[in-house]
Amino acid sequence: MAKKEWTITAERFIAYFDIMGFKYMIKNGDLPDLYDKFSNLIKANIKGNRRSRISYYIYSDLIVVITQDGTQDSFKQLLEASIKITNGIINLDWGVSGSIAKGKLTFDKQNHIFLGQPVVDAYLAQEDVEFYGIVICDSAVGDVKKYLSDAKNKKITEHLSDLLKEERLHFKSGYYSQYHLRWFDYMYNEKGPTHPYYIKRTSEDQTKQKMQGMLQKTKGPARRYIENTMELL
């Protein structure tokens, strides 16, 4: 089966990740070491293959993952990549806030042109997040509900059926309910390419210990993000 070509402008999903504390890391860190960490993060968590429906764009502390189209298959790949990226960032002891949006998006990788309403939606949503996690923008909520309905009817991979939930979350603008990606419930199966690619954590202790360790090393307003994440756990 021939590989489907990417069109420059199409209905797409994007996942938008902002790595927190990056200004401090640039000022006080080793730039080649930061590059190695970024490079390894991308290689390990956004692996390209013949059937891949996702690509990415990186600018300083921002990672944006873009899908080829707006189908459920593309959405599923985006969710899987988002789990891996978020866990990968946390494993580096970095904080992350992010969002997933959908809409008409222009992505011209060759000429480095990237624009569209989903970029604006994702940016504004991410700016409001006050915990380590990925929220779902209103533009993608309908797809989340379809995904969950298909999962309930076992039309998609069952082990990701409870990946997305609507819960009360901490935002800078308040404390209210919104769909989000429960990245901390899953971990990548390192044993190889056999299903399931992701396995549900048997315990939250590992993530809680990671948060405790990060909290001990963090000062100032950034502590709220960790405390709010621990409350969600």
C-alpha positions as CSV (number, residue, x, y, z in Angstrom):
1,M,0.0,0.0,0.0
2,A,1.5,3.4,-1.1
3,K,2.3,5.9,1.6
4,K,-0.2,8.7,1.7
5,E,1.3,12.1,1.0
6,W,1.0,15.0,3.4
7,T,-0.9,18.0,2.2
8,I,0.3,21.4,3.4
9,T,-3.1,22.5,4.7
10,A,-5.5,20.0,6.2
11,E,-7.7,19.3,9.2
12,R,-5.3,18.1,11.9
13,F,-4.7,17.5,15.5
14,I,-1.7,19.0,17.3
15,A,-0.2,18.3,20.7
16,Y,1.6,21.3,22.2
17,F,4.2,20.8,24.9
18,D,5.9,23.6,26.9
19,I,9.0,22.5,28.9
20,M,9.0,24.5,32.1
21,G,12.1,26.1,33.7
22,F,13.9,26.2,30.3
23,K,15.3,29.7,30.7
24,Y,17.1,28.6,33.9
25,M,18.4,25.5,32.1
26,I,19.8,27.5,29.2
27,K,21.4,30.1,31.5
28,N,23.0,27.6,33.9
29,G,23.2,24.4,31.9
30,D,25.5,22.8,29.4
31,L,24.1,23.5,25.9
32,P,25.6,20.3,24.2
33,D,24.1,18.2,27.1
34,L,20.7,19.9,26.6
35,Y,20.9,19.1,22.9
36,D,21.7,15.4,23.6
37,K,18.7,15.2,26.0
38,F,16.4,16.8,23.5
39,S,17.7,14.6,20.6
40,N,17.3,11.4,22.7
41,L,13.8,12.5,23.8
42,I,12.7,12.9,20.2
43,K,14.4,9.8,18.9
44,A,12.9,7.7,21.6
45,N,9.4,9.1,21.6
46,I,8.5,10.3,18.1
47,K,9.8,7.4,16.1
48,G,9.0,7.7,12.4
49,N,7.9,4.7,10.4
50,R,6.2,3.9,7.1
51,R,2.8,4.1,8.6
52,S,3.4,7.2,10.8
53,R,0.7,9.8,10.7
54,I,2.6,12.3,12.9
55,S,5.4,14.7,12.5
56,Y,6.9,17.4,14.8
57,Y,8.1,20.9,15.1
58,I,10.6,22.1,17.8
59,Y,11.4,25.7,18.8
60,S,13.5,26.1,21.9
61,D,11.4,24.8,24.8
62,L,8.4,24.0,22.7
63,I,7.6,20.7,21.1
64,V,4.6,20.5,18.8
65,V,3.4,17.1,17.4
66,I,1.2,17.3,14.3
67,T,-1.0,14.7,12.7
68,Q,-1.3,14.1,9.0
69,D,-5.1,14.5,9.1
70,G,-8.1,14.6,11.5
71,T,-9.0,10.9,11.5
72,Q,-9.3,8.7,14.6
73,D,-6.3,6.7,13.6
74,S,-4.2,9.8,13.6
75,F,-5.7,10.9,16.9
76,K,-4.7,7.5,18.4
77,Q,-1.1,7.9,17.2
78,L,-1.0,11.4,18.7
79,L,-2.2,10.1,22.1
80,E,0.4,7.3,22.1
81,A,3.1,9.8,21.2
82,S,1.9,12.2,23.9
83,I,2.1,9.6,26.6
84,K,5.7,8.8,25.7
85,I,6.8,12.4,25.3
86,T,5.2,13.5,28.6
87,N,6.7,10.6,30.5
88,G,10.0,11.2,28.8
89,I,10.1,14.9,29.9
90,I,9.1,14.0,33.5
91,N,11.8,11.3,33.6
92,L,14.4,14.1,32.8
93,D,13.1,15.9,35.9
94,W,11.6,18.6,33.7
95,G,8.2,20.1,34.1
96,V,5.7,20.2,31.3
97,S,2.3,21.8,30.5
98,G,0.5,21.2,27.3
99,S,-2.7,20.8,25.3
100,I,-4.2,19.0,22.3
101,A,-6.3,20.9,19.7
102,K,-7.8,20.3,16.3
103,G,-8.6,22.4,13.3
104,K,-7.4,23.5,9.8
105,L,-3.6,23.8,10.0
106,T,-0.9,24.7,7.6
107,F,2.3,22.7,8.1
108,D,5.0,23.3,5.5
109,K,8.1,21.5,7.0
110,Q,10.3,22.2,4.0
111,N,9.8,26.0,4.3
112,H,9.3,26.1,8.1
113,I,5.8,27.5,7.9
114,F,3.5,26.5,10.7
115,L,0.2,28.3,11.3
116,G,-3.5,28.0,12.0
117,Q,-6.2,28.3,14.6
118,P,-5.2,25.1,16.4
119,V,-1.9,26.6,17.2
120,V,-3.6,29.6,18.8
121,D,-6.0,27.4,20.7
122,A,-3.3,25.1,22.0
123,Y,-1.0,28.0,23.0
124,L,-3.8,29.7,25.0
125,A,-4.9,26.5,26.7
126,Q,-1.3,25.5,27.6
127,E,-0.7,29.0,29.1
128,D,-3.6,28.5,31.5
129,V,-2.5,25.0,32.7
130,E,-1.2,24.9,36.3
131,F,-0.1,21.3,36.7
132,Y,2.1,18.9,34.9
133,G,-0.2,17.5,32.2
134,I,-2.0,17.8,28.8
135,V,-5.5,19.3,28.6
136,I,-7.9,18.9,25.7
137,C,-9.1,22.0,23.9
138,D,-12.8,22.5,23.1
139,S,-11.9,21.9,19.4
140,A,-11.0,18.3,20.1
141,V,-13.5,17.4,22.7
142,G,-15.9,15.9,20.2
143,D,-13.2,13.6,19.0
144,V,-12.4,12.6,22.5
145,K,-16.0,11.6,23.1
146,K,-16.0,9.6,19.9
147,Y,-12.8,7.9,20.9
148,L,-14.2,7.0,24.3
149,S,-17.4,5.7,22.7
150,D,-15.4,3.5,20.3
151,A,-13.3,2.3,23.1
152,K,-16.4,1.3,25.1
153,N,-17.6,-0.6,22.1
154,K,-14.1,-2.1,21.7
155,K,-13.6,-0.7,18.2
156,I,-10.2,0.6,19.2
157,T,-7.3,-0.6,21.3
158,E,-8.9,-1.5,24.6
159,H,-5.8,-0.8,26.8
160,L,-6.2,2.9,26.1
161,S,-9.9,3.1,26.8
162,D,-9.6,5.1,30.0
163,L,-6.7,7.3,28.9
164,L,-8.8,10.4,28.7
165,K,-11.0,11.7,31.5
166,E,-12.9,14.8,32.4
167,E,-11.8,15.8,35.9
168,R,-11.4,18.9,38.0
169,L,-8.0,20.4,37.2
170,H,-6.0,23.4,38.4
171,F,-5.7,26.3,36.0
172,K,-4.5,29.8,36.4
173,S,-8.0,31.0,35.8
174,G,-9.6,28.6,38.3
175,Y,-10.3,25.0,39.3
176,Y,-12.8,23.4,37.0
177,S,-13.5,20.2,35.0
178,Q,-11.9,19.6,31.6
179,Y,-10.8,16.5,29.6
180,H,-7.1,15.7,30.0
181,L,-4.6,13.1,29.2
182,R,-3.8,10.8,32.2
183,W,-0.2,10.3,31.2
184,F,0.7,9.1,34.7
185,D,-1.6,6.1,34.5
186,Y,0.5,4.5,31.7
187,M,4.1,3.7,30.9
188,Y,5.7,2.6,27.7
189,N,6.3,-1.1,27.4
190,E,10.1,-1.3,26.8
191,K,10.0,-5.1,26.2
192,G,9.6,-4.6,22.4
193,P,7.1,-4.0,19.7
194,T,4.5,-6.5,21.0
195,H,1.1,-5.3,22.1
196,P,0.2,-3.5,24.3
197,Y,2.6,-0.7,23.5
198,Y,1.6,0.9,26.8
199,I,0.8,-0.9,30.0
200,K,-1.2,0.5,32.9
201,R,0.9,1.3,36.0
202,T,0.4,-1.1,38.8
203,S,1.2,1.6,41.3
204,E,1.3,5.4,41.4
205,D,4.2,5.3,43.9
206,Q,6.8,5.7,41.2
207,T,5.2,8.9,39.9
208,K,4.6,10.2,43.4
209,Q,8.2,9.7,44.3
210,K,9.3,11.5,41.1
211,M,7.1,14.4,42.0
212,Q,8.4,14.5,45.6
213,G,12.0,14.6,44.3
214,M,11.2,17.4,41.9
215,L,9.4,19.3,44.6
216,Q,12.4,19.2,46.9
217,K,14.6,20.8,44.1
218,T,12.0,23.4,43.1
219,K,11.5,26.9,44.6
220,G,9.1,29.7,43.9
221,P,5.8,29.7,42.0
222,A,6.8,26.5,40.0
223,R,6.1,24.5,43.2
224,R,2.3,25.0,42.6
225,Y,2.5,22.9,39.4
226,I,4.0,20.0,41.2
227,E,1.7,20.2,44.2
228,N,-1.3,20.4,41.9
229,T,-0.1,17.3,40.0
230,M,0.4,15.4,43.2
231,E,-3.2,16.3,44.2
232,L,-4.4,15.0,40.9
233,L,-2.5,11.7,41.5
